[in-house]
């Protein structure tokens, strides 16, 4: 959430840079090839200039990736990339758009809804509706098979301004995105110390005390429980659901009566914080959990120092072995067992935009449409096959015309995929599994865990959907959240360590109101009502 707040608070600055950079004054990197009625491969190779972001693990030149080499061979379109990583990408992206020296398109664009609408208002990016209708049969087929996505892609003014990423893995409560922060507990230590899997919050506390006192990691290296505070899948908020609504990365839940609520204003949230303070006072928490970054979190996990930790997939922290297992949701003091759902789904509205400087719209649209071919989308998302220089994600079964996932052989899935996949716009529907591709082993395993362990205890029937708010709404949301969310997250960390939640709670609720909570809830509720009517 911190990343989102920072991005939203920077929107007004970014927008001021874009004024006046519309299509008439922009300079394209590409010449006008005057091509029409295009079919691939082209008789003569042409180029498009695309700005992009990729992982530091990936080649500096995206054209070194086998996926892009094959696309060039199939289309006759050579891509001239400007590729950046990390924070550098956002700066270079904004500079290119502000200067008027604009690329033809931006891949893995990463724009917020607010930024998209402002770029559109300033004629820096173009509406895509006609391009989709006239030149993009692969994307059209996706939207025919899964029509809900078209509504999510469409801005309040009726235009589509960006190409999405769509990845379906399970539906409803059984979606792989329903819970980010799985709690992984060291079952090897449980067995070693003769302990049962905890089923209540009190039992968890006793288990963590046993880890502390017996030091199974040795030499004082044992960390009973670790986390990264306020960091999505790594946050300890999973445990909050034993006391009430629970918590998630955006602190937003929807009751079964359709009411949008801020988790951090719920009475149960206060009780959860009090329990967390008990764990802190007993030295059961990783003191570095309030400041550590991902590499440090992973390093300590790989050393086998954690009794309990939180993340999406244990393979990225402690490895795919039997030492850690998923801890079920715990009954709280009143016997409640609940799993708060993450407001997640496999949908990103802003994976690629076309700029107003682009002089080859049909060519660009047809090149992008290749990315929505089912077999191509699967590779874009996970990686490819037939790479003779590095480990492959797939083998291609010619007879079945199916991409079959290969075993990861101990490689962390995120690392292999970031080296070989391309991200960007794509669509993988549930109907593709068993026909176009297999489910990746780690995803199938996680889906089974979700269904067996988490879903039976999910009390909420709904999540907060991917509402495309209007500019005025987004402006108010970003203004409110710039103060509201940092305050909520700061108090969460403070209270866990200082134990003052009870005495400060009433004043905290007053401050939430002063920071705009009621207006925030009203805007969120209106958006929810529109999206679900």
C-alpha positions as CSV (number, residue, x, y, z in Angstrom):
1,X,0.0,0.0,0.0
2,X,2.9,2.4,0.7
3,X,3.9,2.2,-3.0
4,X,0.4,3.0,-4.0
5,X,0.1,6.0,-1.7
6,X,3.5,7.3,-2.9
7,X,2.4,6.9,-6.5
8,X,-0.9,8.6,-5.9
9,X,0.5,11.5,-4.0
10,X,2.9,12.1,-6.9
11,X,0.2,12.2,-9.5
12,X,-0.4,16.0,-9.4
13,X,3.3,16.6,-9.9
14,X,3.4,14.1,-12.8
15,X,0.3,15.6,-14.4
16,X,1.7,19.1,-14.3
17,X,4.6,17.9,-16.4
18,X,2.3,16.5,-19.1
19,X,0.4,19.7,-19.9
20,X,0.9,20.6,-23.5
21,X,2.4,17.4,-24.6
22,X,-0.5,16.3,-26.8
23,X,-0.4,14.7,-30.2
24,X,0.1,17.9,-32.2
25,X,3.4,18.9,-30.4
26,X,4.8,15.5,-29.8
27,X,7.7,14.0,-31.7
28,X,7.7,10.3,-32.5
29,X,10.7,8.1,-32.4
30,X,9.4,6.3,-35.5
31,X,8.8,7.3,-39.0
32,X,5.4,6.8,-40.7
33,X,5.6,3.6,-42.7
34,X,2.2,4.3,-44.4
35,X,1.2,0.7,-44.0
36,X,-2.4,-0.6,-44.1
37,X,-4.2,-3.9,-44.4
38,X,-1.2,-5.4,-42.6
39,X,-0.6,-9.1,-42.2
40,X,2.4,-10.7,-40.6
41,X,5.1,-11.4,-41.4
42,X,5.8,-8.1,-43.2
43,X,7.6,-8.3,-46.5
44,X,10.1,-5.7,-45.3
45,X,11.1,-5.3,-41.7
46,X,10.1,-2.1,-39.9
47,X,10.7,-1.0,-36.3
48,X,8.7,0.4,-33.5
49,X,10.1,2.3,-30.5
50,X,8.8,1.1,-27.1
51,X,9.7,2.2,-23.6
52,X,9.6,-0.5,-21.0
53,X,10.5,-1.7,-17.6
54,X,11.9,-5.1,-16.7
55,X,13.3,-7.0,-13.8
56,X,17.0,-6.5,-12.8
57,X,17.2,-10.3,-13.3
58,X,16.3,-10.0,-17.0
59,X,18.7,-9.1,-19.8
60,X,19.3,-5.3,-20.2
61,X,18.3,-5.6,-23.8
62,X,14.8,-7.2,-24.0
63,X,15.6,-8.4,-27.5
64,X,17.9,-11.0,-25.9
65,X,14.8,-12.8,-24.6
66,X,13.8,-15.6,-26.8
67,X,10.1,-14.6,-26.7
68,X,10.9,-11.3,-28.4
69,X,13.2,-12.9,-30.9
70,X,10.4,-15.2,-32.0
71,X,7.9,-12.3,-32.1
72,X,10.2,-10.4,-34.4
73,X,10.6,-13.4,-36.7
74,X,6.8,-14.0,-36.8
75,X,5.9,-10.4,-37.5
76,X,8.8,-8.7,-39.2
77,X,8.6,-5.9,-36.6
78,X,11.8,-5.1,-34.9
79,X,11.4,-3.4,-31.5
80,X,13.9,-0.7,-30.5
81,X,13.7,-0.7,-26.8
82,X,14.4,1.8,-24.1
83,X,14.5,-0.4,-21.0
84,X,14.8,0.7,-17.4
85,X,14.5,-1.0,-14.0
86,X,13.2,0.1,-10.6
87,X,12.6,3.7,-9.8
88,X,14.6,4.8,-12.8
89,X,11.7,3.6,-15.1
90,X,9.1,6.0,-13.7
91,X,11.5,9.0,-14.0
92,X,12.4,8.1,-17.6
93,X,8.8,7.4,-18.5
94,X,7.6,10.7,-17.2
95,X,10.5,12.6,-18.8
96,X,9.8,11.1,-22.2
97,X,6.2,12.0,-22.0
98,X,6.9,15.5,-20.7
99,X,9.5,16.4,-23.2
100,X,7.4,15.4,-26.2
101,X,10.1,12.9,-27.4
102,X,7.6,10.2,-26.9
103,X,7.9,6.5,-27.7
104,X,5.3,4.8,-29.9
105,X,4.1,2.8,-26.9
106,X,4.9,2.0,-23.3
107,X,5.1,-1.7,-22.2
108,X,4.5,-2.5,-18.5
109,X,3.4,1.1,-18.2
110,X,2.4,1.0,-14.6
111,X,0.2,4.0,-14.7
112,X,-2.5,4.6,-12.0
113,X,-6.0,5.3,-13.1
114,X,-5.6,8.9,-12.2
115,X,-2.5,9.1,-14.4
116,X,-4.2,7.4,-17.3
117,X,-7.1,9.8,-17.2
118,X,-4.8,12.8,-17.0
119,X,-2.7,11.6,-19.9
120,X,-5.8,11.1,-21.9
121,X,-7.1,14.5,-21.0
122,X,-3.8,16.0,-22.2
123,X,-3.9,13.9,-25.5
124,X,-0.6,12.2,-24.5
125,X,-2.2,8.7,-25.0
126,X,-4.9,7.7,-27.3
127,X,-8.3,5.9,-26.9
128,X,-8.0,2.3,-28.0
129,X,-11.6,1.3,-28.7
130,X,-11.4,1.6,-32.5
131,X,-8.1,-0.2,-32.7
132,X,-9.5,-3.1,-30.7
133,X,-12.6,-3.3,-32.9
134,X,-10.7,-3.0,-36.2
135,X,-7.4,-4.7,-35.7
136,X,-7.3,-6.9,-32.6
137,X,-9.2,-10.2,-33.1
138,X,-7.2,-12.0,-30.3
139,X,-8.2,-9.4,-27.7
140,X,-11.8,-9.3,-29.1
141,X,-12.0,-13.1,-28.5
142,X,-10.9,-12.7,-24.9
143,X,-13.5,-10.0,-24.3
144,X,-16.2,-12.2,-25.9
145,X,-15.3,-15.1,-23.7
146,X,-14.9,-13.0,-20.5
147,X,-17.1,-9.9,-21.0
148,X,-16.6,-8.6,-17.5
149,X,-13.1,-7.4,-18.3
150,X,-14.3,-4.9,-20.9
151,X,-16.2,-3.0,-18.2
152,X,-13.1,-3.0,-16.0
153,X,-11.0,-1.7,-18.9
154,X,-13.4,1.1,-19.7
155,X,-13.0,4.6,-18.2
156,X,-16.0,6.6,-17.0
157,X,-16.0,8.5,-20.3
158,X,-16.5,5.3,-22.2
159,X,-13.0,5.0,-23.6
160,X,-10.3,2.4,-23.1
161,X,-6.9,3.9,-22.6
162,X,-4.7,0.9,-21.8
163,X,-4.3,-2.8,-22.6
164,X,-4.7,-5.1,-19.6
165,X,-3.0,-8.0,-18.0
166,X,-5.5,-10.8,-17.2
167,X,-4.6,-14.0,-15.4
168,X,-7.3,-16.3,-14.2
169,X,-6.4,-18.9,-11.6
170,X,-9.5,-20.0,-9.8
171,X,-12.7,-18.1,-9.3
172,X,-14.4,-16.3,-6.4
173,X,-13.2,-17.4,-3.0
174,X,-11.1,-20.1,-4.6
175,X,-9.1,-17.5,-6.7
176,X,-5.4,-17.8,-6.1
177,X,-5.5,-14.0,-5.3
178,X,-7.9,-14.4,-2.4
179,X,-5.2,-14.3,0.2
180,X,-1.7,-12.8,-0.2
181,X,-0.1,-13.3,3.1
182,X,-0.1,-17.1,3.8
183,X,1.3,-17.9,7.3
184,X,4.1,-20.5,7.0
185,X,5.0,-22.4,10.2
186,X,8.0,-24.5,10.9
187,X,6.5,-28.0,11.3
188,X,9.9,-29.5,11.7
189,X,10.3,-27.5,14.9
190,X,6.8,-28.4,16.0
191,X,7.7,-32.1,15.7
192,X,11.1,-31.6,17.3
193,X,9.5,-29.9,20.4
194,X,6.5,-32.2,20.6
195,X,4.0,-29.4,19.7
196,X,0.7,-29.6,17.9
197,X,-0.2,-27.2,15.0
198,X,-1.8,-24.2,16.8
199,X,-5.6,-23.8,16.3
200,X,-6.2,-20.7,18.5
201,X,-4.4,-17.4,19.0
202,X,-3.5,-18.5,22.6
203,X,-2.0,-21.7,21.3
204,X,0.0,-19.8,18.7
205,X,1.5,-17.6,21.5
206,X,2.5,-20.8,23.4
207,X,4.1,-22.3,20.3
208,X,6.1,-19.1,19.7
209,X,7.2,-19.0,23.3
210,X,8.4,-22.6,22.9
211,X,10.4,-21.6,19.8
212,X,11.9,-18.7,21.7
213,X,12.9,-20.7,24.8
214,X,14.2,-23.8,23.0
215,X,16.1,-22.0,20.3
216,X,15.8,-24.8,17.7
217,X,17.8,-22.7,15.1
218,X,20.7,-22.8,17.6
219,X,23.2,-20.1,18.8
220,X,20.4,-17.7,19.6
221,X,19.5,-17.5,15.9
222,X,15.8,-18.5,16.3
223,X,13.2,-15.9,15.3
224,X,9.8,-17.1,16.5
225,X,7.8,-14.9,14.1
226,X,9.0,-12.6,11.2
227,X,7.2,-10.3,8.7
228,X,7.6,-7.0,6.9
229,X,5.1,-4.6,8.4
230,X,2.6,-3.0,6.0
231,X,4.0,-4.9,3.0
232,X,1.2,-6.8,1.5
233,X,2.0,-10.5,1.4
234,X,4.7,-10.2,4.0
235,X,2.5,-8.4,6.6
236,X,1.3,-10.1,9.7
237,X,-2.3,-8.9,9.1
238,X,-3.5,-12.4,8.4
239,X,-3.7,-12.9,12.2
240,X,-6.0,-9.9,12.6
241,X,-9.0,-11.9,11.2
242,X,-9.2,-13.9,14.4
243,X,-10.5,-10.8,16.1
244,X,-12.9,-9.3,13.6
245,X,-13.0,-8.1,10.0
246,X,-9.2,-8.7,9.6
247,X,-6.8,-6.7,7.6
248,X,-5.4,-6.7,4.0
249,X,-3.1,-4.6,1.9
250,X,-5.5,-1.8,1.2
251,X,-7.3,-2.0,4.5
252,X,-10.7,-2.3,2.7
253,X,-13.3,-4.9,3.1
254,X,-16.9,-5.4,2.0
255,X,-19.4,-6.9,4.4
256,X,-22.0,-9.4,3.3
257,X,-24.5,-6.5,3.4
258,X,-22.5,-4.7,0.7
259,X,-21.1,-2.1,3.1
260,X,-17.5,-0.9,2.4
261,X,-15.4,-0.6,5.6
262,X,-11.9,0.5,6.6
263,X,-10.5,-2.5,8.5
264,X,-8.3,-0.2,10.6
265,X,-11.4,1.5,12.2
266,X,-13.0,-1.8,13.3
267,X,-13.2,-2.6,17.0
268,X,-11.7,-6.1,16.2
269,X,-8.7,-4.4,14.7
270,X,-7.9,-2.8,18.1
271,X,-8.1,-6.2,19.8
272,X,-5.8,-7.7,17.2
273,X,-3.3,-5.0,17.8
274,X,-3.4,-5.7,21.6
275,X,-2.6,-9.4,20.9
276,X,0.3,-8.3,18.6
277,X,1.6,-6.2,21.4
278,X,1.5,-9.2,23.7
279,X,3.7,-11.1,21.2
280,X,6.0,-8.2,21.0
281,X,6.4,-7.8,24.7
282,X,7.3,-11.5,24.9
283,X,10.1,-11.1,22.4
284,X,8.3,-13.3,19.9
285,X,8.6,-10.9,17.0
286,X,11.4,-10.2,14.7
287,X,12.4,-6.6,15.7
288,X,13.7,-6.1,12.2
289,X,10.2,-6.8,10.9
290,X,9.4,-3.1,11.3
291,X,12.1,-2.0,8.9
292,X,13.6,-4.9,6.9
293,X,13.5,-5.1,3.1
294,X,12.8,-8.2,0.9
295,X,16.4,-9.3,0.4
296,X,17.0,-9.3,4.2
297,X,13.7,-11.1,4.8
298,X,14.6,-13.8,2.3
299,X,18.1,-14.2,3.5
300,X,17.1,-15.0,7.1
301,X,14.4,-17.3,5.9
302,X,16.8,-19.2,3.7
303,X,19.0,-19.7,6.8
304,X,16.0,-21.5,8.5
305,X,15.7,-19.0,11.3
306,X,11.9,-18.5,11.3
307,X,9.3,-20.3,13.4
308,X,6.5,-18.5,11.5
309,X,6.6,-16.0,8.6
310,X,4.2,-14.6,6.0
311,X,4.4,-14.6,2.2
312,X,2.7,-15.6,-1.0
313,X,4.8,-18.8,-1.6
314,X,7.2,-20.4,0.7
315,X,9.4,-21.4,-2.2
316,X,10.7,-17.9,-2.4
317,X,11.7,-17.7,1.3
318,X,12.3,-21.2,2.8
319,X,12.3,-23.3,-0.3
320,X,9.8,-25.9,-1.5
321,X,10.6,-28.5,1.2
322,X,8.7,-30.1,4.0
323,X,10.1,-28.0,6.8
324,X,7.3,-25.4,6.6
325,X,3.6,-25.9,6.1
326,X,0.6,-23.6,5.9
327,X,-0.8,-22.7,9.3
328,X,-4.6,-22.8,9.3
329,X,-6.6,-19.7,10.4
330,X,-6.8,-19.5,14.2
331,X,-9.8,-19.1,16.5
332,X,-9.7,-15.9,18.4
333,X,-10.6,-15.2,22.1
334,X,-14.4,-15.5,21.2
335,X,-13.9,-18.6,19.1
336,X,-14.2,-16.7,15.7
337,X,-12.3,-18.2,12.8
338,X,-12.1,-15.9,9.8
339,X,-10.0,-15.4,6.8
340,X,-10.0,-11.8,5.4
341,X,-9.9,-11.8,1.7
342,X,-7.4,-9.7,-0.3
343,X,-9.0,-7.4,-2.8
344,X,-7.0,-9.1,-5.5
345,X,-7.6,-10.5,-8.9
346,X,-5.5,-11.3,-11.9
347,X,-6.2,-8.0,-13.6
348,X,-4.0,-5.0,-14.2
349,X,-5.7,-2.2,-16.2
350,X,-2.5,-0.4,-17.3
351,X,0.0,-2.8,-18.9
352,X,0.5,-1.0,-22.2
353,X,-0.5,2.4,-23.7
354,X,-0.1,3.9,-27.2
355,X,1.1,7.5,-27.3
356,X,-0.4,10.2,-29.4
357,X,3.0,10.5,-31.2
358,X,2.5,7.0,-32.8
359,X,2.1,7.3,-36.6
360,X,1.7,3.5,-37.2
361,X,-1.5,2.7,-35.3
362,X,-2.6,-0.3,-37.3
363,X,0.9,-1.8,-37.2
364,X,1.2,-1.2,-33.4
365,X,-2.3,-2.6,-32.7
366,X,-1.7,-5.7,-34.7
367,X,1.7,-6.3,-33.0
368,X,0.2,-5.9,-29.6
369,X,-2.7,-8.2,-30.5
370,X,-0.1,-11.0,-31.0
371,X,0.5,-10.8,-27.2
372,X,-3.2,-11.8,-26.7
373,X,-2.8,-15.0,-28.7
374,X,-3.5,-17.8,-26.1
375,X,-0.1,-19.6,-26.5
376,X,1.7,-16.3,-26.6
377,X,0.0,-14.9,-23.5
378,X,1.0,-18.0,-21.5
379,X,4.7,-17.4,-22.5
380,X,4.5,-13.7,-21.8
381,X,3.3,-14.4,-18.3
382,X,5.6,-17.2,-17.3
383,X,8.4,-17.8,-19.8
384,X,9.0,-19.9,-22.8
385,X,10.3,-23.2,-24.2
386,X,13.3,-24.3,-26.3
387,X,15.8,-22.0,-24.8
388,X,19.2,-23.7,-25.1
389,X,21.0,-21.2,-22.9
390,X,18.9,-21.3,-19.7
391,X,16.3,-23.2,-17.8
392,X,12.9,-23.4,-19.5
393,X,9.5,-22.9,-18.0
394,X,7.7,-25.1,-20.6
395,X,8.1,-27.9,-23.0
396,X,5.8,-27.7,-26.1
397,X,3.8,-30.7,-26.9
398,X,3.4,-30.6,-30.7
399,X,0.7,-33.2,-30.9
400,X,-1.5,-31.6,-28.2
401,X,-0.4,-28.0,-29.2
402,X,0.0,-27.5,-25.5
403,X,2.6,-25.7,-23.4
404,X,3.3,-28.0,-20.4
405,X,5.0,-26.6,-17.3
406,X,8.3,-28.2,-16.4
407,X,9.4,-28.9,-12.8
408,X,11.2,-25.9,-11.3
409,X,13.9,-28.2,-9.9
410,X,14.4,-26.1,-6.9
411,X,14.6,-22.7,-8.7
412,X,12.6,-20.0,-7.0
413,X,9.7,-19.4,-9.4
414,X,9.8,-15.7,-9.3
415,X,13.5,-15.6,-10.3
416,X,13.1,-17.9,-13.3
417,X,10.0,-16.2,-14.6
418,X,11.5,-12.7,-14.3
419,X,14.5,-13.8,-16.3
420,X,12.5,-15.2,-19.2
421,X,8.9,-13.8,-19.3
422,X,8.0,-10.3,-20.6
423,X,5.0,-9.3,-18.6
424,X,3.0,-6.7,-20.6
425,X,-0.5,-7.1,-21.9
426,X,-1.8,-10.7,-22.0
427,X,-4.8,-12.8,-21.1
428,X,-5.0,-16.3,-19.6
429,X,-8.5,-17.5,-19.0
430,X,-9.4,-20.5,-16.9
431,X,-10.5,-22.3,-20.0
432,X,-6.9,-22.4,-21.3
433,X,-5.9,-24.9,-18.6
434,X,-5.9,-28.4,-20.0
435,X,-6.1,-27.1,-23.6
436,X,-3.5,-24.3,-24.2
437,X,-1.4,-25.0,-21.1
438,X,-1.1,-26.8,-17.8
439,X,-1.3,-25.0,-14.5
440,X,2.2,-24.3,-13.0
441,X,2.9,-26.8,-10.2
442,X,3.3,-24.0,-7.6
443,X,0.0,-22.4,-8.6
444,X,-1.9,-25.7,-8.6
445,X,-0.4,-26.5,-5.2
446,X,-1.4,-23.1,-3.8
447,X,-4.9,-23.3,-5.2
448,X,-5.3,-26.6,-3.5
449,X,-4.1,-25.1,-0.2
450,X,-6.5,-22.1,-0.7
451,X,-9.4,-24.4,-1.3
452,X,-8.7,-26.8,1.6
453,X,-7.4,-24.5,4.3
454,X,-8.6,-20.9,3.7
455,X,-11.9,-21.0,1.7
456,X,-13.9,-22.8,4.4
457,X,-13.3,-19.9,6.8
458,X,-13.8,-16.9,4.5
459,X,-16.8,-15.1,6.0
460,X,-16.9,-12.3,3.3
461,X,-18.8,-13.2,0.1
462,X,-17.4,-10.2,-1.8
463,X,-14.2,-8.3,-2.4
464,X,-13.8,-4.7,-3.4
465,X,-13.8,-4.8,-7.2
466,X,-11.5,-3.1,-9.7
467,X,-13.6,0.1,-9.8
468,X,-12.5,2.6,-12.5
469,X,-13.3,5.9,-10.6
470,X,-13.6,9.2,-12.3
471,X,-10.9,11.9,-12.2
472,X,-12.6,13.9,-9.5
473,X,-13.1,10.9,-7.3
474,X,-9.6,9.8,-7.8
475,X,-8.3,13.2,-7.0
476,X,-10.2,13.2,-3.7
477,X,-9.1,9.6,-2.9
478,X,-5.5,10.3,-3.6
479,X,-5.6,13.5,-1.5
480,X,-7.2,11.7,1.4
481,X,-5.1,8.6,1.2
482,X,-1.9,10.6,1.1
483,X,-2.5,11.3,4.8
484,X,-5.0,8.7,5.9
485,X,-3.1,5.5,5.0
486,X,0.3,6.5,6.2
487,X,-1.3,7.5,9.5
488,X,-3.1,4.1,9.8
489,X,0.1,2.2,9.0
490,X,2.2,4.3,11.3
491,X,-0.1,3.8,14.3
492,X,-0.3,0.1,13.6
493,X,3.5,-0.3,14.0
494,X,3.6,2.1,16.9
495,X,0.9,0.3,18.8
496,X,2.3,-3.1,18.3
497,X,5.5,-1.9,19.9
498,X,4.3,0.5,22.6
499,X,1.0,-1.1,23.6
500,X,-1.0,2.2,23.7
501,X,-3.8,1.2,21.4
502,X,-6.5,1.1,24.1
503,X,-5.8,4.5,25.5
504,X,-5.3,6.2,22.1
505,X,-8.2,4.5,20.2
506,X,-10.9,7.1,20.6
507,X,-8.5,9.9,19.6
508,X,-7.4,7.8,16.7
509,X,-11.0,7.5,15.4
510,X,-11.4,11.2,15.7
511,X,-8.2,11.7,13.7
512,X,-9.4,9.3,11.0
513,X,-12.5,11.5,10.6
514,X,-10.4,14.6,10.4
515,X,-8.3,13.0,7.7
516,X,-11.4,12.4,5.6
517,X,-12.5,8.8,6.4
518,X,-16.2,9.5,5.9
519,X,-15.7,11.0,2.5
520,X,-13.3,8.2,1.6
521,X,-15.9,5.6,2.5
522,X,-18.6,7.5,0.6
523,X,-16.5,7.5,-2.6
524,X,-15.6,3.9,-2.2
525,X,-19.2,2.9,-1.5
526,X,-20.4,4.8,-4.6
527,X,-17.8,3.1,-6.7
528,X,-18.7,-0.3,-5.3
529,X,-22.4,0.2,-5.9
530,X,-21.8,1.3,-9.6
531,X,-19.6,-1.7,-10.2
532,X,-22.0,-4.3,-8.8
533,X,-25.4,-2.9,-9.8
